Amino acid sequence: MSAELTDPAVAAFVAAVNAGDREAFFAALTDDATMSDDGTDRDLRAWAEREIFSSNGRMDVEDVSADGRTLMATYTNSTWGSMRTRWVFTVSGGRVSRFETGQA
């Protein structure tokens, strides 16, 4: 990663994605976490399996907002290849309660 992650919950999320670690990924999320991809709410577990775990998803974070909760990253997986993406996180109680991603 070329940008420093400053929010611990977001850092845990990115580390879990890049390690392909399902257990750590879901531990970084609240039990009722939600997400959207390109503006459409998705089933988080099905999306994560398809877009991260079964397709070797990886995030190369390029830029981090001042509050540490908005990222610009090159996201790569074996399904779609590499694309520039924007990630916005909501954190509650030290865990990610919502994330929104999409092409930037």
mmCIF file of the C-alpha atoms, coordinates in Angstrom:
data_MODEL
# 
_entry.id   MODEL 
# 
loop_
_atom_site.group_PDB 
_atom_site.id 
_atom_site.type_symbol 
_atom_site.label_atom_id 
_atom_site.label_alt_id 
_atom_site.label_comp_id 
_atom_site.label_asym_id 
_atom_site.label_entity_id 
_atom_site.label_seq_id 
_atom_site.pdbx_PDB_ins_code 
_atom_site.Cartn_x 
_atom_site.Cartn_y 
_atom_site.Cartn_z 
_atom_site.occupancy 
_atom_site.B_iso_or_equiv 
_atom_site.pdbx_formal_charge 
_atom_site.auth_seq_id 
_atom_site.auth_comp_id 
_atom_site.auth_asym_id 
_atom_site.auth_atom_id 
_atom_site.pdbx_PDB_model_num 
ATOM 1   C CA . MET A 1 1   ? 0.000   0.000   0.000   1.00 0.00 ? 1   MET A CA 1 
ATOM 2   C CA . SER A 1 2   ? 1.263   3.420   -0.808  1.00 0.00 ? 2   SER A CA 1 
ATOM 3   C CA . ALA A 1 3   ? -1.052  5.374   1.511   1.00 0.00 ? 3   ALA A CA 1 
ATOM 4   C CA . GLU A 1 4   ? -1.154  5.086   5.289   1.00 0.00 ? 4   GLU A CA 1 
ATOM 5   C CA . LEU A 1 5   ? -4.432  3.878   6.770   1.00 0.00 ? 5   LEU A CA 1 
ATOM 6   C CA . THR A 1 6   ? -5.235  5.904   9.880   1.00 0.00 ? 6   THR A CA 1 
ATOM 7   C CA . ASP A 1 7   ? -8.576  4.491   11.015  1.00 0.00 ? 7   ASP A CA 1 
ATOM 8   C CA . PRO A 1 8   ? -8.008  1.147   12.800  1.00 0.00 ? 8   PRO A CA 1 
ATOM 9   C CA . ALA A 1 9   ? -11.326 -0.356  11.644  1.00 0.00 ? 9   ALA A CA 1 
ATOM 10  C CA . VAL A 1 10  ? -10.638 0.540   8.009   1.00 0.00 ? 10  VAL A CA 1 
ATOM 11  C CA . ALA A 1 11  ? -7.066  -0.751  8.323   1.00 0.00 ? 11  ALA A CA 1 
ATOM 12  C CA . ALA A 1 12  ? -8.389  -4.078  9.675   1.00 0.00 ? 12  ALA A CA 1 
ATOM 13  C CA . PHE A 1 13  ? -10.833 -4.298  6.759   1.00 0.00 ? 13  PHE A CA 1 
ATOM 14  C CA . VAL A 1 14  ? -8.144  -3.658  4.125   1.00 0.00 ? 14  VAL A CA 1 
ATOM 15  C CA . ALA A 1 15  ? -5.685  -6.052  5.785   1.00 0.00 ? 15  ALA A CA 1 
ATOM 16  C CA . ALA A 1 16  ? -8.324  -8.801  5.836   1.00 0.00 ? 16  ALA A CA 1 
ATOM 17  C CA . VAL A 1 17  ? -9.184  -8.249  2.166   1.00 0.00 ? 17  VAL A CA 1 
ATOM 18  C CA . ASN A 1 18  ? -5.535  -8.329  1.141   1.00 0.00 ? 18  ASN A CA 1 
ATOM 19  C CA . ALA A 1 19  ? -4.878  -11.464 3.194   1.00 0.00 ? 19  ALA A CA 1 
ATOM 20  C CA . GLY A 1 20  ? -7.963  -13.210 1.793   1.00 0.00 ? 20  GLY A CA 1 
ATOM 21  C CA . ASP A 1 21  ? -8.935  -13.843 5.420   1.00 0.00 ? 21  ASP A CA 1 
ATOM 22  C CA . ARG A 1 22  ? -12.716 -14.379 5.718   1.00 0.00 ? 22  ARG A CA 1 
ATOM 23  C CA . GLU A 1 23  ? -12.613 -14.645 9.516   1.00 0.00 ? 23  GLU A CA 1 
ATOM 24  C CA . ALA A 1 24  ? -10.712 -11.374 9.944   1.00 0.00 ? 24  ALA A CA 1 
ATOM 25  C CA . PHE A 1 25  ? -12.892 -9.687  7.308   1.00 0.00 ? 25  PHE A CA 1 
ATOM 26  C CA . PHE A 1 26  ? -16.135 -10.486 9.105   1.00 0.00 ? 26  PHE A CA 1 
ATOM 27  C CA . ALA A 1 27  ? -14.535 -9.683  12.486  1.00 0.00 ? 27  ALA A CA 1 
ATOM 28  C CA . ALA A 1 28  ? -13.798 -6.180  11.124  1.00 0.00 ? 28  ALA A CA 1 
ATOM 29  C CA . LEU A 1 29  ? -17.528 -5.687  10.439  1.00 0.00 ? 29  LEU A CA 1 
ATOM 30  C CA . THR A 1 30  ? -20.432 -5.153  12.787  1.00 0.00 ? 30  THR A CA 1 
ATOM 31  C CA . ASP A 1 31  ? -22.928 -8.026  12.894  1.00 0.00 ? 31  ASP A CA 1 
ATOM 32  C CA . ASP A 1 32  ? -25.458 -5.928  10.958  1.00 0.00 ? 32  ASP A CA 1 
ATOM 33  C CA . ALA A 1 33  ? -23.011 -4.370  8.467   1.00 0.00 ? 33  ALA A CA 1 
ATOM 34  C CA . THR A 1 34  ? -24.306 -3.337  5.046   1.00 0.00 ? 34  THR A CA 1 
ATOM 35  C CA . MET A 1 35  ? -22.661 -2.362  1.774   1.00 0.00 ? 35  MET A CA 1 
ATOM 36  C CA . SER A 1 36  ? -23.267 -1.000  -1.679  1.00 0.00 ? 36  SER A CA 1 
ATOM 37  C CA . ASP A 1 37  ? -21.410 -1.444  -4.955  1.00 0.00 ? 37  ASP A CA 1 
ATOM 38  C CA . ASP A 1 38  ? -21.751 1.223   -7.650  1.00 0.00 ? 38  ASP A CA 1 
ATOM 39  C CA . GLY A 1 39  ? -24.710 2.733   -5.789  1.00 0.00 ? 39  GLY A CA 1 
ATOM 40  C CA . THR A 1 40  ? -26.713 -0.473  -5.348  1.00 0.00 ? 40  THR A CA 1 
ATOM 41  C CA . ASP A 1 41  ? -27.082 -2.199  -1.985  1.00 0.00 ? 41  ASP A CA 1 
ATOM 42  C CA . ARG A 1 42  ? -25.862 -5.790  -2.154  1.00 0.00 ? 42  ARG A CA 1 
ATOM 43  C CA . ASP A 1 43  ? -25.948 -8.877  0.031   1.00 0.00 ? 43  ASP A CA 1 
ATOM 44  C CA . LEU A 1 44  ? -22.660 -8.370  1.841   1.00 0.00 ? 44  LEU A CA 1 
ATOM 45  C CA . ARG A 1 45  ? -21.750 -12.044 2.343   1.00 0.00 ? 45  ARG A CA 1 
ATOM 46  C CA . ALA A 1 46  ? -22.525 -13.041 -1.253  1.00 0.00 ? 46  ALA A CA 1 
ATOM 47  C CA . TRP A 1 47  ? -20.700 -9.981  -2.598  1.00 0.00 ? 47  TRP A CA 1 
ATOM 48  C CA . ALA A 1 48  ? -17.615 -10.597 -0.450  1.00 0.00 ? 48  ALA A CA 1 
ATOM 49  C CA . GLU A 1 49  ? -17.443 -14.236 -1.527  1.00 0.00 ? 49  GLU A CA 1 
ATOM 50  C CA . ARG A 1 50  ? -17.750 -13.339 -5.214  1.00 0.00 ? 50  ARG A CA 1 
ATOM 51  C CA . GLU A 1 51  ? -15.704 -10.122 -5.354  1.00 0.00 ? 51  GLU A CA 1 
ATOM 52  C CA . ILE A 1 52  ? -13.040 -10.825 -2.707  1.00 0.00 ? 52  ILE A CA 1 
ATOM 53  C CA . PHE A 1 53  ? -12.544 -14.407 -1.596  1.00 0.00 ? 53  PHE A CA 1 
ATOM 54  C CA . SER A 1 54  ? -13.264 -16.602 -4.622  1.00 0.00 ? 54  SER A CA 1 
ATOM 55  C CA . SER A 1 55  ? -11.626 -14.099 -7.005  1.00 0.00 ? 55  SER A CA 1 
ATOM 56  C CA . ASN A 1 56  ? -8.491  -13.178 -5.002  1.00 0.00 ? 56  ASN A CA 1 
ATOM 57  C CA . GLY A 1 57  ? -9.484  -9.546  -4.404  1.00 0.00 ? 57  GLY A CA 1 
ATOM 58  C CA . ARG A 1 58  ? -6.772  -7.067  -3.406  1.00 0.00 ? 58  ARG A CA 1 
ATOM 59  C CA . MET A 1 59  ? -6.753  -3.360  -2.570  1.00 0.00 ? 59  MET A CA 1 
ATOM 60  C CA . ASP A 1 60  ? -3.778  -1.091  -3.299  1.00 0.00 ? 60  ASP A CA 1 
ATOM 61  C CA . VAL A 1 61  ? -4.710  2.047   -1.385  1.00 0.00 ? 61  VAL A CA 1 
ATOM 62  C CA . GLU A 1 62  ? -3.486  5.197   -3.114  1.00 0.00 ? 62  GLU A CA 1 
ATOM 63  C CA . ASP A 1 63  ? -5.142  7.983   -1.141  1.00 0.00 ? 63  ASP A CA 1 
ATOM 64  C CA . VAL A 1 64  ? -6.809  8.317   2.265   1.00 0.00 ? 64  VAL A CA 1 
ATOM 65  C CA . SER A 1 65  ? -9.084  11.139  3.430   1.00 0.00 ? 65  SER A CA 1 
ATOM 66  C CA . ALA A 1 66  ? -8.185  13.196  6.498   1.00 0.00 ? 66  ALA A CA 1 
ATOM 67  C CA . ASP A 1 67  ? -10.618 11.196  8.662   1.00 0.00 ? 67  ASP A CA 1 
ATOM 68  C CA . GLY A 1 68  ? -9.259  7.883   7.330   1.00 0.00 ? 68  GLY A CA 1 
ATOM 69  C CA . ARG A 1 69  ? -12.661 6.673   6.166   1.00 0.00 ? 69  ARG A CA 1 
ATOM 70  C CA . THR A 1 70  ? -12.611 7.406   2.433   1.00 0.00 ? 70  THR A CA 1 
ATOM 71  C CA . LEU A 1 71  ? -10.082 5.640   0.241   1.00 0.00 ? 71  LEU A CA 1 
ATOM 72  C CA . MET A 1 72  ? -9.057  5.698   -3.383  1.00 0.00 ? 72  MET A CA 1 
ATOM 73  C CA . ALA A 1 73  ? -7.590  2.354   -4.380  1.00 0.00 ? 73  ALA A CA 1 
ATOM 74  C CA . THR A 1 74  ? -6.734  0.162   -7.297  1.00 0.00 ? 74  THR A CA 1 
ATOM 75  C CA . TYR A 1 75  ? -8.872  -2.908  -6.717  1.00 0.00 ? 75  TYR A CA 1 
ATOM 76  C CA . THR A 1 76  ? -7.828  -6.088  -8.477  1.00 0.00 ? 76  THR A CA 1 
ATOM 77  C CA . ASN A 1 77  ? -9.484  -9.485  -8.675  1.00 0.00 ? 77  ASN A CA 1 
ATOM 78  C CA . SER A 1 78  ? -9.358  -12.389 -11.081 1.00 0.00 ? 78  SER A CA 1 
ATOM 79  C CA . THR A 1 79  ? -12.859 -11.663 -12.416 1.00 0.00 ? 79  THR A CA 1 
ATOM 80  C CA . TRP A 1 80  ? -12.601 -7.989  -13.375 1.00 0.00 ? 80  TRP A CA 1 
ATOM 81  C CA . GLY A 1 81  ? -8.854  -7.268  -13.410 1.00 0.00 ? 81  GLY A CA 1 
ATOM 82  C CA . SER A 1 82  ? -7.723  -3.909  -11.992 1.00 0.00 ? 82  SER A CA 1 
ATOM 83  C CA . MET A 1 83  ? -9.849  -0.808  -11.627 1.00 0.00 ? 83  MET A CA 1 
ATOM 84  C CA . ARG A 1 84  ? -9.657  2.466   -9.747  1.00 0.00 ? 84  ARG A CA 1 
ATOM 85  C CA . THR A 1 85  ? -12.221 2.421   -6.954  1.00 0.00 ? 85  THR A CA 1 
ATOM 86  C CA . ARG A 1 86  ? -13.526 4.674   -4.211  1.00 0.00 ? 86  ARG A CA 1 
ATOM 87  C CA . TRP A 1 87  ? -14.383 3.231   -0.790  1.00 0.00 ? 87  TRP A CA 1 
ATOM 88  C CA . VAL A 1 88  ? -16.362 5.079   1.895   1.00 0.00 ? 88  VAL A CA 1 
ATOM 89  C CA . PHE A 1 89  ? -16.631 3.538   5.367   1.00 0.00 ? 89  PHE A CA 1 
ATOM 90  C CA . THR A 1 90  ? -18.956 4.120   8.299   1.00 0.00 ? 90  THR A CA 1 
ATOM 91  C CA . VAL A 1 91  ? -17.465 2.946   11.585  1.00 0.00 ? 91  VAL A CA 1 
ATOM 92  C CA . SER A 1 92  ? -19.407 2.119   14.728  1.00 0.00 ? 92  SER A CA 1 
ATOM 93  C CA . GLY A 1 93  ? -17.889 0.816   17.952  1.00 0.00 ? 93  GLY A CA 1 
ATOM 94  C CA . GLY A 1 94  ? -14.511 0.278   16.308  1.00 0.00 ? 94  GLY A CA 1 
ATOM 95  C CA . ARG A 1 95  ? -15.871 -1.868  13.469  1.00 0.00 ? 95  ARG A CA 1 
ATOM 96  C CA . VAL A 1 96  ? -17.096 -1.125  9.957   1.00 0.00 ? 96  VAL A CA 1 
ATOM 97  C CA . SER A 1 97  ? -20.902 -0.904  9.924   1.00 0.00 ? 97  SER A CA 1 
ATOM 98  C CA . ARG A 1 98  ? -21.230 0.083   6.253   1.00 0.00 ? 98  ARG A CA 1 
ATOM 99  C CA . PHE A 1 99  ? -19.018 0.442   3.244   1.00 0.00 ? 99  PHE A CA 1 
ATOM 100 C CA . GLU A 1 100 ? -19.781 1.834   -0.162  1.00 0.00 ? 100 GLU A CA 1 
ATOM 101 C CA . THR A 1 101 ? -17.558 1.091   -3.118  1.00 0.00 ? 101 THR A CA 1 
ATOM 102 C CA . GLY A 1 102 ? -17.600 1.691   -6.805  1.00 0.00 ? 102 GLY A CA 1 
ATOM 103 C CA . GLN A 1 103 ? -15.504 2.661   -9.774  1.00 0.00 ? 103 GLN A CA 1 
ATOM 104 C CA . ALA A 1 104 ? -13.859 6.039   -9.409  1.00 0.00 ? 104 ALA A CA 1 
# 
